Amino acid sequence: MDSTSEIRDLHETCTRKARFCTSPVRVRVDDVVVEAEWEQSPILAPGGRRRRRPTLEDRLIARMLAPWLDGELARGVATSLSEAHAARASQLCGQRTRFAVARSLKRLIDRAEHPRRAPFNPAVPPCPEVRAAMPLILSIHTRLQSEESLDAQAIARLKTLLSDRNGPCYKATEPGALAAELEGILDAL
């Protein structure tokens, strides 16, 4: 199976009811690129408000495609694009995910303060970078633990940052890269 058909199947899974395309072009079976027409989603009322809550099926699809949907939301894709995007945004803003991300931030701090290589976790965060960004990490941790509503795209950016083993959390690329990324996330929260 080639990557084009995988992308097409993924788009059809996320937007299964009316087969709305999430990209400006669609590749047909005969490898002809056709401009996709943008249509109003049937789940949105005029003005962009949602008509209904995500169903169990939507939530399961969102859970299965979580890393992919998190990446799309982190890049700025609208949460109203499909039922799966809306369901994932709802999951990201839920207390369970917020507390899990807060625990991941605590683990990042602990690994930076007590660095050691574990056989199953070879990634050790760059200690000076994490220590320099400690006030930002703690303020994001506090915001995640609070009851206030937070932006789903900012939480997706944070999850993507924490899970990217080649990102500034785990590789010291340039000084201040982690702090700059965390400042952007904190502003978006």
BELURTA-V214045 format. One record per residue. N is the residue number from 1. PSI is psi in whole degrees, 0 to 359 (* if undefined). D_CENTER is the distance of its C-alpha to the mean C-alpha in Angstrom with 1 decimal. Layout:
{{N:PSI:D_CENTER} {N:PSI:D_CENTER}}
//
This chain:
{{1:129:25.9} {2:167:24.8} {3:331:21.3} {4:316:22.2} {5:329:23.0} {6:318:19.9} {7:317:17.8} {8:315:20.2} {9:321:20.0} {10:317:16.2} {11:321:16.6} {12:329:19.5} {13:318:17.8} {14:330:15.0} {15:53:17.8} {16:330:20.7} {17:307:23.2} {18:7:24.2} {19:48:22.5} {20:138:20.8} {21:139:19.5} {22:9:16.2} {23:161:17.9} {24:344:21.2} {25:156:23.2} {26:134:23.8} {27:125:25.7} {28:175:28.4} {29:325:30.0} {30:20:32.8} {31:26:30.4} {32:130:31.1} {33:126:28.4} {34:135:28.6} {35:131:27.1} {36:144:25.1} {37:134:26.1} {38:127:23.6} {39:155:24.5} {40:132:23.7} {41:139:21.6} {42:348:23.9} {43:355:21.5} {44:134:21.7} {45:165:24.9} {46:137:26.4} {47:359:24.7} {48:8:21.2} {49:146:21.5} {50:146:20.3} {51:329:23.4} {52:168:22.4} {53:152:20.1} {54:138:17.9} {55:174:20.2} {56:319:20.1} {57:317:19.6} {58:318:16.6} {59:323:15.1} {60:318:16.1} {61:318:14.7} {62:323:11.3} {63:319:11.8} {64:324:13.1} {65:21:10.6} {66:310:7.6} {67:319:6.7} {68:315:7.5} {69:322:6.0} {70:318:2.3} {71:318:4.5} {72:316:6.4} {73:323:5.0} {74:329:4.7} {75:356:8.0} {76:11:9.3} {77:139:9.9} {78:142:11.7} {79:342:10.8} {80:9:14.4} {81:319:14.3} {82:171:14.8} {83:324:15.4} {84:319:12.5} {85:317:10.0} {86:319:12.1} {87:320:12.3} {88:321:8.6} {89:320:8.6} {90:319:11.8} {91:319:10.7} {92:325:8.1} {93:354:11.2} {94:158:13.6} {95:322:15.7} {96:311:15.1} {97:320:11.4} {98:317:12.3} {99:325:15.3} {100:319:13.6} {101:323:11.4} {102:320:14.8} {103:322:16.6} {104:322:14.5} {105:319:15.5} {106:318:19.0} {107:323:19.1} {108:317:18.2} {109:315:21.1} {110:318:23.4} {111:329:22.9} {112:325:23.6} {113:327:26.7} {114:73:28.0} {115:133:27.0} {116:147:28.2} {117:124:27.2} {118:150:26.7} {119:331:27.6} {120:354:24.3} {121:83:22.0} {122:348:23.3} {123:122:20.7} {124:125:22.2} {125:150:20.6} {126:111:22.9} {127:314:24.8} {128:323:26.0} {129:315:22.6} {130:320:21.2} {131:322:24.5} {132:329:24.5} {133:10:21.1} {134:315:22.2} {135:322:22.8} {136:317:19.4} {137:316:17.8} {138:324:20.2} {139:323:19.7} {140:319:15.9} {141:316:17.0} {142:318:19.5} {143:321:17.3} {144:325:15.0} {145:344:18.3} {146:173:19.8} {147:356:20.2} {148:154:19.2} {149:140:16.6} {150:161:13.4} {151:129:11.0} {152:323:7.9} {153:326:6.5} {154:321:7.9} {155:322:6.6} {156:320:2.9} {157:319:5.3} {158:316:7.4} {159:319:5.9} {160:319:5.7} {161:316:9.0} {162:333:10.4} {163:349:10.1} {164:105:11.3} {165:350:15.1} {166:9:16.2} {167:184:14.5} {168:346:16.4} {169:332:15.9} {170:344:18.0} {171:127:20.0} {172:93:22.2} {173:304:22.1} {174:148:23.5} {175:134:24.5} {176:2:22.3} {177:317:19.1} {178:316:17.2} {179:321:18.9} {180:318:18.1} {181:317:14.4} {182:326:14.5} {183:318:16.9} {184:319:14.6} {185:317:11.9} {186:320:14.9} {187:324:16.3} {188:333:13.3} {189:*:13.2}}
//
